[in-house]
Amino acid sequence: MLSDKVIVVTGGGRGLGRAFAEACAAAGASAVVIAEIDEALGEATAAALGTDALHVTTDVSDAKSVEAMGAAVRKRFGRIDGLVNNAAIATGIGGKTFEEIDIETWDRVMATNVRGTWLCIKACVPLLRAAGGGAIINLASDTALWGAPRLLHYVASKGAVISMTRSLARELGDDSISVNAVAPGLVLGEATDYVPEERKEHYVRGRAIQRAQMPEDVRDAVVFLLSDGARFVTGQTLAVNGGFVFN
């Protein structure tokens, strides 16, 4: 499905990001770039993929770091066919009302989740143009679709990602670059271990498909949107959450 494609996955060292990287390799990608802030995790993921892989230590909130990532990818591959904007701050920030969130945490979430998404797109679009087009997948969240409480900074950041996706789809259409968002529900894994059981049960009870959501429930949707089969799909937000929210 992704034969001969070069794919960049930000935050690809763990959790959903690693699942996306593994799925891209399994779908035939000729190369996968792991843009990960944790060098050890990034190197371990790249080594385990079983395809041509490159890890570039990347802090997506830092413009120079992202520019260096883009330069490293250009030097190694010359182009890319897809970007998965997965890196985000989500762990350990929930449970506070909007009045209790401190400004430092708010700014850190926005710098990574919103500015980081924008910076990675800026760095990678020239590489997509060099390939004659391609696909950008922005990881949003269904929290922005139903308005999850006690998580305002994260919800606001993912709402911004959805809006950016729509605007960028129009800006990049003439370049044959599709831009879509995937909005998962609460996915079980390391990043959500801290979430109270009450919230996890709330998700399961509210889904049309009443079971826990796993990384494999999201990865194939991302691979599809990266593939040529989705080349005429752009500006969309795909809620992958078992029917907790109908988008």
C-alpha positions as CSV (number, residue, x, y, z in Angstrom):
1,M,0.0,0.0,0.0
2,L,3.0,2.3,0.7
3,S,5.4,0.7,-1.7
4,D,8.5,2.9,-2.4
5,K,7.2,5.7,-0.2
6,V,9.3,7.6,2.3
7,I,7.3,8.5,5.4
8,V,8.2,10.8,8.4
9,V,6.6,10.1,11.7
10,T,7.1,12.6,14.5
11,G,7.0,11.3,18.1
12,G,7.7,7.9,16.5
13,G,9.7,6.4,19.4
14,R,6.8,5.2,21.5
15,G,3.1,4.6,21.8
16,L,0.9,5.5,18.8
17,G,3.9,7.0,17.0
18,R,5.8,3.8,17.1
19,A,2.6,1.9,16.0
20,F,2.4,4.2,13.0
21,A,6.0,3.8,12.1
22,E,5.7,0.0,12.3
23,A,2.5,0.0,10.2
24,C,4.2,2.1,7.5
25,A,7.1,-0.3,7.4
26,A,4.7,-3.3,7.2
27,A,2.7,-1.6,4.4
28,G,5.8,-1.5,2.3
29,A,7.3,1.9,2.9
30,S,10.8,2.0,1.4
31,A,12.0,4.2,4.3
32,V,10.6,5.6,7.6
33,V,12.0,8.6,9.4
34,I,11.6,8.7,13.2
35,A,11.6,12.3,14.4
36,E,11.7,11.7,18.1
37,I,12.9,13.9,21.0
38,D,14.1,10.9,23.0
39,E,17.2,9.7,21.3
40,A,17.3,6.2,22.8
41,L,13.6,5.5,22.0
42,G,14.0,6.9,18.5
43,E,17.1,4.8,17.8
44,A,15.4,1.7,19.2
45,T,12.4,2.1,17.0
46,A,14.4,2.8,13.9
47,A,16.5,-0.3,14.5
48,A,13.4,-2.5,15.0
49,L,11.5,-1.5,11.8
50,G,13.1,-3.9,9.3
51,T,13.2,-1.3,6.6
52,D,15.5,1.6,5.7
53,A,15.0,3.8,8.8
54,L,16.5,7.1,10.0
55,H,16.2,8.5,13.5
56,V,16.6,12.3,13.8
57,T,16.5,13.7,17.4
58,T,13.8,16.3,17.1
59,D,12.1,18.8,19.4
60,V,9.1,19.7,17.4
61,S,8.5,22.9,19.4
62,D,11.9,24.2,18.5
63,A,12.2,25.8,15.0
64,K,15.9,25.1,14.6
65,S,15.5,21.5,15.7
66,V,12.8,20.9,13.1
67,E,14.7,22.7,10.4
68,A,17.7,20.4,11.1
69,M,15.4,17.4,10.9
70,G,14.2,18.5,7.5
71,A,17.8,19.1,6.3
72,A,18.8,15.6,7.5
73,V,15.9,14.0,5.6
74,R,16.7,15.9,2.5
75,K,20.3,14.9,2.6
76,R,19.5,11.2,3.1
77,F,16.4,10.8,0.8
78,G,15.9,13.9,-1.2
79,R,12.2,13.8,-0.8
80,I,9.3,12.3,1.2
81,D,5.9,11.0,0.3
82,G,4.1,11.4,3.7
83,L,4.3,13.1,7.1
84,V,2.5,11.9,10.2
85,N,2.4,14.7,12.7
86,N,2.0,12.7,15.9
87,A,4.3,14.3,18.4
88,A,2.3,16.0,21.2
89,I,2.0,16.5,24.9
90,A,-0.9,14.5,26.3
91,T,0.4,12.7,29.3
92,G,-0.1,13.9,32.9
93,I,-1.8,17.1,32.1
94,G,-5.4,16.2,32.6
95,G,-7.7,16.5,35.5
96,K,-7.5,20.3,36.1
97,T,-10.2,22.8,35.5
98,F,-9.6,25.7,33.1
99,E,-8.9,27.9,36.2
100,E,-6.3,25.5,37.6
101,I,-4.2,25.2,34.5
102,D,-1.0,27.2,34.9
103,I,0.3,29.4,32.1
104,E,3.6,27.5,31.8
105,T,1.8,24.3,31.1
106,W,-0.7,25.9,28.7
107,D,2.2,27.4,26.7
108,R,4.1,24.2,26.6
109,V,1.1,22.2,25.3
110,M,0.5,24.9,22.6
111,A,4.2,25.0,21.6
112,T,4.4,21.3,21.0
113,N,0.9,20.4,19.8
114,V,0.1,23.4,17.6
115,R,3.4,25.2,16.8
116,G,5.1,21.9,16.5
117,T,2.6,20.7,13.9
118,W,3.0,23.9,11.9
119,L,6.8,23.8,12.1
120,C,7.0,20.2,10.9
121,I,4.7,21.0,8.0
122,K,6.9,24.0,7.0
123,A,10.0,21.8,7.1
124,C,8.4,18.9,5.2
125,V,6.4,20.5,2.5
126,P,9.4,21.2,0.3
127,L,10.3,17.5,0.6
128,L,6.7,16.6,-0.4
129,R,6.9,19.0,-3.4
130,A,10.1,17.3,-4.4
131,A,8.2,14.0,-4.7
132,G,5.5,15.6,-6.8
133,G,3.0,15.6,-3.9
134,G,2.0,13.4,-1.0
135,A,0.1,13.3,2.2
136,I,0.1,15.0,5.6
137,I,-1.7,13.3,8.5
138,N,-2.2,15.5,11.6
139,L,-3.1,13.6,14.8
140,A,-6.0,15.4,16.4
141,S,-8.3,14.0,19.2
142,D,-11.9,13.3,19.6
143,T,-11.7,15.4,22.8
144,A,-11.9,18.4,20.5
145,L,-15.1,17.0,18.9
146,W,-17.1,16.4,22.1
147,G,-15.5,19.0,24.4
148,A,-13.8,16.9,27.1
149,P,-13.8,18.7,30.4
150,R,-10.8,19.3,32.7
151,L,-8.4,19.2,29.7
152,L,-8.9,22.6,28.1
153,H,-5.3,23.2,27.0
154,Y,-5.1,19.8,25.2
155,V,-8.6,20.1,23.7
156,A,-7.9,23.6,22.5
157,S,-4.6,22.5,20.9
158,K,-6.3,19.6,19.0
159,G,-9.1,21.9,17.9
160,A,-6.4,24.1,16.4
161,V,-4.9,21.1,14.6
162,I,-8.3,20.4,13.0
163,S,-8.7,24.0,11.9
164,M,-5.1,24.0,10.6
165,T,-5.8,20.9,8.6
166,R,-8.7,22.4,6.8
167,S,-6.8,25.6,5.9
168,L,-3.7,23.8,4.8
169,A,-5.7,21.4,2.6
170,R,-6.7,24.5,0.5
171,E,-3.2,26.0,0.5
172,L,-1.5,22.8,-0.6
173,G,-4.1,21.4,-3.0
174,D,-2.3,22.8,-6.0
175,D,0.8,20.9,-4.9
176,S,-1.1,17.6,-4.9
177,I,-0.5,17.4,-1.2
178,S,-3.5,16.1,0.8
179,V,-3.9,17.2,4.4
180,N,-6.2,15.2,6.8
181,A,-6.6,14.8,10.5
182,V,-7.2,11.6,12.4
183,A,-9.0,12.0,15.7
184,P,-8.6,9.0,18.0
185,G,-10.6,8.3,21.1
186,L,-8.9,7.3,24.3
187,V,-6.3,4.7,23.2
188,L,-4.9,2.4,25.9
189,G,-1.1,2.6,26.2
190,E,1.7,4.2,28.1
191,A,0.5,7.7,27.4
192,T,-3.0,7.1,28.9
193,D,-2.0,5.0,31.9
194,Y,-2.5,8.0,34.1
195,V,-6.2,8.4,33.0
196,P,-8.6,7.5,35.8
197,E,-10.5,4.3,35.3
198,E,-13.8,6.3,35.5
199,R,-12.8,8.2,32.3
200,K,-11.8,5.0,30.5
201,E,-15.1,3.3,31.4
202,H,-17.0,6.5,30.3
203,Y,-15.4,6.0,26.8
204,V,-16.2,2.3,26.6
205,R,-19.8,2.8,27.7
206,G,-20.3,5.7,25.2
207,R,-19.0,3.9,22.2
208,A,-21.1,2.1,19.6
209,I,-18.4,-0.6,19.7
210,Q,-18.1,-1.1,23.4
211,R,-14.6,-2.1,24.0
212,A,-11.2,-0.5,24.8
213,Q,-9.5,1.2,21.9
214,M,-6.0,0.0,21.1
215,P,-3.2,1.4,18.9
216,E,-4.0,-1.0,16.1
217,D,-7.4,0.5,15.8
218,V,-5.9,3.8,14.6
219,R,-2.8,2.8,12.7
220,D,-4.6,1.4,9.6
221,A,-6.6,4.6,9.2
222,V,-3.4,6.5,9.1
223,V,-1.8,4.1,6.5
224,F,-4.9,4.5,4.3
225,L,-4.7,8.3,4.3
226,L,-1.0,8.0,3.4
227,S,-1.8,5.7,0.5
228,D,-2.6,6.5,-3.1
229,G,-6.1,5.2,-2.4
230,A,-6.8,8.4,-0.4
231,R,-5.3,10.8,-2.9
232,F,-8.6,12.6,-3.5
233,V,-9.4,12.9,0.3
234,T,-8.3,16.1,1.9
235,G,-9.3,18.6,4.5
236,Q,-11.1,15.9,6.5
237,T,-11.2,14.9,10.1
238,L,-11.6,11.1,10.6
239,A,-12.9,10.2,14.1
240,V,-11.5,6.8,14.9
241,N,-13.1,6.1,18.2
242,G,-15.5,3.2,17.9
243,G,-18.5,5.6,17.6
244,F,-18.0,7.6,20.7
245,V,-18.4,10.7,18.5
246,F,-20.0,10.8,15.1
247,N,-18.2,13.4,13.1
